[in-house]
Amino acid sequence: MLGILALTVAALFAGAAFYVSFAEHPARSGLDDRAQLQQWKPAYERGAQMQASLAIIGFLLGVGAWWQTRDELWIAGAVVLVANWPYTMLMIMPVNNALKAISLDQAGEESHTLLQRWGRLHARRSMLGIIATLLFLWATVMPLRPA
């Protein structure tokens, strides 16, 4: 049961990240610089809370599934999913902080460039979520067999 829950949470994380990377962010990129920044700020705050929670919950569920089964695929998926935390802190957070520091009246070339970079970095978060989901799916459909 923990494994199915881990898979579900990882899929929710991957789906949300995929949506941001391939629908929301490209749509935002079509706006003028001020509107891009204005839309990004509240969307980021809400998305960060949801994705951070999903990464931690999925990690804990994956570790629980590994504890129950001793199948390394569960721990591998858990580690890949929670890798979003250090990746975000090291790679994305400096861009987030720079964007948050720009007032809407100062939106322009700098905010535009930072948002383009943010989009590329976020796409990698999507990949981490997809990889974790695939690992959990693999563990679900191909469980370890006792020797």
Beta strands, then each sheet from edge to edge (+ up, - down):
end
